[in-house]
Amino acid sequence: MLSRVALNETALAVPSTSIRFGLHVRGQLDSVLVREVLGRVLDLHPALRSSFAVNGALSAAERRQRIETYKRTGVFEPGVFVQHVHEVAIPSVVDLDWAAVSYTERQAKLTRILRREDLRPFSDADSCRLRALFIKTGPQEALLVVIVDHVTFDGFSASLVLQGLKEALTAQSASDRRAPRAGIGMPAFAMWQKWALQTSYFRGSVAFWRDQWARFARYRIAHEDLPFGLMASPEPDRTFASEDALLGATEAAALRALAQQSRTTIFVICLAALARVLSAYTDRSVVAIWSHFLNRVQPGTMCAVGWFNNTHLLGFELPRNVTGRKLIEHVNRVVSNAQVHQEMPLQHLWNTLKCIPRFPEPRVLMDFRSRPARLTGDGSSRLSVENATLPTPTTPRFSDLGFYITDNFDSIQIEATFWRARFSRSGVIEILTELKNAILGLVEDPDAVLINHSTPEREAYAKMSEFLLFDGACIPRVE
């Protein structure tokens, strides 16, 4: 269900929710074609043609109560705002000509303009949740930067839009750019989800996730569990930073081969490596890690843009003297079981269990992305398009410490984004290096013994008193 998070009517300092990506285009490209292609994307995906208005059906007292709940829990209940999908939306495209600017100056100008874009939120009244910068960098070269409102747009949607833009830009003719209509749109999915929440559809998933939280809630990782965690300041800086590592073509090919041999995915192997690293950092044989799930189970959702994904907590048990192969098998089972229940929104679980973790909830997360790197047109357009590396945004993220695995097909990027006020950069670089080494260790010798706890385990930090209770009920404890 789509719910508006930008609480403009409150005194909260809510940051921009925009995300962005870029494309390098080589060949004859002008702003007319850019606007045509972006317009096609908007035509295909109703979620990008949405505006939001205050829900007049709610009383002022009810609206204030829901906003206060958001401030205490960090979870925003749907219903404060009403979403409207427009038939037509016109994207804003800023044309810039930097062809005569040196590369160094161009990079500095790009960083400045993107920092401004990061801080510029979309207005609730805007009928278009997408805008763009079209920057000419040479006679036959251009940079296209697309900025999208994250409220109506998840990570998988970025891959869909990227691929759609590449295919449209490299199409042989205008008729080839007229792709078939996308599958189920976000409004139709929201109607289905509303129906499902009012039935017993999620009964089994509630039982599954209730059990997972009863077993693993106390093993969530707090800032103080990591040696590079920093003390919270009274008014902490909300900016984020990023560090990254790279698996080259040979390393990426070896990782793919292990995934195929193990009948699993690159994500599972990387998640197993992260579980191993966090187990060593926290001196625990059980760790809990957040992850995004696509939630594109319903027919037609795999080709639709919108906020579909759900975020859930995964618990992993690492016994003594476990081998890499056994760890991968265990993580694969955990992920496979969770995927069966990925459709249930986390908010619905909290509502059913009558409790919610207190805010702020420290979150260590791993996510996976897959992006084809290049498309080359062989028809009349004669354009080549490839992903552009842009300066990293500093705006707040879902997780305090997030690890993002991006499969570019010719390489695999491992990015760590972190809340600068709560984690030291040197510590993030160190754990990122440890994660890369752990992945390569699994690839090189999956039958090697990975874990051997020689010291008593640290006590898990989480107690049930950390939960904000509603109606005196809570998930059961597992001693």
ChimeraX attribute file (.defattr): number of C-alpha atoms within 10 A of each C-alpha:
attribute: neighborCount
match mode: 1-to-1
recipient: residues
	/A:1	17
	/A:2	20
	/A:3	17
	/A:4	22
	/A:5	17
	/A:6	21
	/A:7	18
	/A:8	13
	/A:9	9
	/A:10	11
	/A:11	7
	/A:12	11
	/A:13	9
	/A:14	13
	/A:15	16
	/A:16	19
	/A:17	21
	/A:18	22
	/A:19	20
	/A:20	20
	/A:21	19
	/A:22	19
	/A:23	23
	/A:24	18
	/A:25	25
	/A:26	19
	/A:27	17
	/A:28	14
	/A:29	19
	/A:30	13
	/A:31	17
	/A:32	8
	/A:33	14
	/A:34	19
	/A:35	17
	/A:36	16
	/A:37	21
	/A:38	22
	/A:39	15
	/A:40	17
	/A:41	21
	/A:42	23
	/A:43	18
	/A:44	20
	/A:45	21
	/A:46	27
	/A:47	26
	/A:48	26
	/A:49	24
	/A:50	23
	/A:51	21
	/A:52	19
	/A:53	13
	/A:54	17
	/A:55	14
	/A:56	12
	/A:57	12
	/A:58	13
	/A:59	11
	/A:60	11
	/A:61	9
	/A:62	12
	/A:63	18
	/A:64	15
	/A:65	12
	/A:66	17
	/A:67	22
	/A:68	14
	/A:69	15
	/A:70	16
	/A:71	14
	/A:72	15
	/A:73	17
	/A:74	16
	/A:75	19
	/A:76	19
	/A:77	18
	/A:78	14
	/A:79	18
	/A:80	24
	/A:81	23
	/A:82	17
	/A:83	20
	/A:84	16
	/A:85	17
	/A:86	14
	/A:87	11
	/A:88	14
	/A:89	19
	/A:90	16
	/A:91	19
	/A:92	14
	/A:93	18
	/A:94	12
	/A:95	14
	/A:96	14
	/A:97	12
	/A:98	17
	/A:99	16
	/A:100	11
	/A:101	13
	/A:102	10
	/A:103	12
	/A:104	9
	/A:105	11
	/A:106	15
	/A:107	14
	/A:108	11
	/A:109	14
	/A:110	15
	/A:111	16
	/A:112	12
	/A:113	12
	/A:114	19
	/A:115	16
	/A:116	11
	/A:117	20
	/A:118	18
	/A:119	15
	/A:120	13
	/A:121	16
	/A:122	23
	/A:123	15
	/A:124	19
	/A:125	12
	/A:126	13
	/A:127	21
	/A:128	25
	/A:129	27
	/A:130	26
	/A:131	19
	/A:132	22
	/A:133	21
	/A:134	22
	/A:135	21
	/A:136	21
	/A:137	21
	/A:138	15
	/A:139	12
	/A:140	13
	/A:141	17
	/A:142	24
	/A:143	22
	/A:144	21
	/A:145	20
	/A:146	20
	/A:147	20
	/A:148	22
	/A:149	20
	/A:150	20
	/A:151	21
	/A:152	23
	/A:153	23
	/A:154	20
	/A:155	20
	/A:156	24
	/A:157	21
	/A:158	21
	/A:159	17
	/A:160	17
	/A:161	20
	/A:162	21
	/A:163	17
	/A:164	17
	/A:165	20
	/A:166	25
	/A:167	19
	/A:168	26
	/A:169	27
	/A:170	23
	/A:171	21
	/A:172	17
	/A:173	13
	/A:174	13
	/A:175	9
	/A:176	12
	/A:177	18
	/A:178	13
	/A:179	13
	/A:180	7
	/A:181	12
	/A:182	17
	/A:183	16
	/A:184	18
	/A:185	19
	/A:186	24
	/A:187	18
	/A:188	12
	/A:189	21
	/A:190	15
	/A:191	11
	/A:192	13
	/A:193	17
	/A:194	12
	/A:195	12
	/A:196	13
	/A:197	14
	/A:198	9
	/A:199	10
	/A:200	11
	/A:201	14
	/A:202	18
	/A:203	12
	/A:204	13
	/A:205	19
	/A:206	21
	/A:207	12
	/A:208	15
	/A:209	20
	/A:210	19
	/A:211	16
	/A:212	17
	/A:213	21
	/A:214	16
	/A:215	16
	/A:216	22
	/A:217	25
	/A:218	20
	/A:219	22
	/A:220	23
	/A:221	22
	/A:222	17
	/A:223	19
	/A:224	14
	/A:225	16
	/A:226	15
	/A:227	12
	/A:228	17
	/A:229	19
	/A:230	15
	/A:231	12
	/A:232	12
	/A:233	9
	/A:234	6
	/A:235	7
	/A:236	12
	/A:237	13
	/A:238	14
	/A:239	15
	/A:240	20
	/A:241	18
	/A:242	20
	/A:243	16
	/A:244	17
	/A:245	16
	/A:246	15
	/A:247	19
	/A:248	13
	/A:249	14
	/A:250	11
	/A:251	18
	/A:252	22
	/A:253	16
	/A:254	16
	/A:255	23
	/A:256	18
	/A:257	14
	/A:258	20
	/A:259	18
	/A:260	12
	/A:261	10
	/A:262	15
	/A:263	10
	/A:264	18
	/A:265	17
	/A:266	21
	/A:267	20
	/A:268	22
	/A:269	27
	/A:270	27
	/A:271	28
	/A:272	27
	/A:273	26
	/A:274	24
	/A:275	25
	/A:276	26
	/A:277	21
	/A:278	24
	/A:279	21
	/A:280	14
	/A:281	13
	/A:282	21
	/A:283	19
	/A:284	21
	/A:285	21
	/A:286	21
	/A:287	24
	/A:288	25
	/A:289	21
	/A:290	19
	/A:291	22
	/A:292	17
	/A:293	20
	/A:294	20
	/A:295	20
	/A:296	18
	/A:297	13
	/A:298	11
	/A:299	10
	/A:300	13
	/A:301	19
	/A:302	18
	/A:303	19
	/A:304	24
	/A:305	29
	/A:306	26
	/A:307	22
	/A:308	26
	/A:309	20
	/A:310	18
	/A:311	19
	/A:312	20
	/A:313	20
	/A:314	21
	/A:315	20
	/A:316	22
	/A:317	18
	/A:318	23
	/A:319	15
	/A:320	13
	/A:321	12
	/A:322	15
	/A:323	19
	/A:324	25
	/A:325	21
	/A:326	17
	/A:327	28
	/A:328	23
	/A:329	17
	/A:330	17
	/A:331	25
	/A:332	21
	/A:333	14
	/A:334	16
	/A:335	19
	/A:336	14
	/A:337	12
	/A:338	19
	/A:339	14
	/A:340	14
	/A:341	19
	/A:342	23
	/A:343	22
	/A:344	24
	/A:345	21
	/A:346	18
	/A:347	16
	/A:348	14
	/A:349	18
	/A:350	19
	/A:351	12
	/A:352	15
	/A:353	18
	/A:354	17
	/A:355	18
	/A:356	23
	/A:357	18
	/A:358	16
	/A:359	16
	/A:360	11
	/A:361	17
	/A:362	16
	/A:363	20
	/A:364	22
	/A:365	25
	/A:366	21
	/A:367	18
	/A:368	20
	/A:369	16
	/A:370	14
	/A:371	16
	/A:372	15
	/A:373	18
	/A:374	15
	/A:375	17
	/A:376	18
	/A:377	18
	/A:378	12
	/A:379	11
	/A:380	10
	/A:381	18
	/A:382	16
	/A:383	22
	/A:384	20
	/A:385	22
	/A:386	18
	/A:387	20
	/A:388	15
	/A:389	10
	/A:390	15
	/A:391	15
	/A:392	15
	/A:393	21
	/A:394	18
	/A:395	18
	/A:396	19
	/A:397	16
	/A:398	11
	/A:399	18
	/A:400	22
	/A:401	24
	/A:402	21
	/A:403	25
	/A:404	19
	/A:405	23
	/A:406	19
	/A:407	20
	/A:408	17
	/A:409	15
	/A:410	14
	/A:411	16
	/A:412	22
	/A:413	18
	/A:414	20
	/A:415	19
	/A:416	21
	/A:417	24
	/A:418	25
	/A:419	25
	/A:420	20
	/A:421	18
	/A:422	22
	/A:423	23
	/A:424	15
	/A:425	17
	/A:426	11
	/A:427	14
	/A:428	21
	/A:429	16
	/A:430	11
	/A:431	18
	/A:432	21
	/A:433	15
	/A:434	17
	/A:435	24
	/A:436	20
	/A:437	14
	/A:438	22
	/A:439	25
	/A:440	19
	/A:441	16
	/A:442	23
	/A:443	21
	/A:444	14
	/A:445	12
	/A:446	19
	/A:447	15
	/A:448	15
	/A:449	15
	/A:450	22
	/A:451	19
	/A:452	13
	/A:453	16
	/A:454	8
	/A:455	8
	/A:456	8
	/A:457	13
	/A:458	11
	/A:459	11
	/A:460	19
	/A:461	14
	/A:462	15
	/A:463	11
	/A:464	15
	/A:465	9
	/A:466	14
	/A:467	17
	/A:468	17
	/A:469	18
	/A:470	13
	/A:471	8
	/A:472	8
	/A:473	12
	/A:474	19
	/A:475	19
	/A:476	13
	/A:477	14
	/A:478	11
	/A:479	5
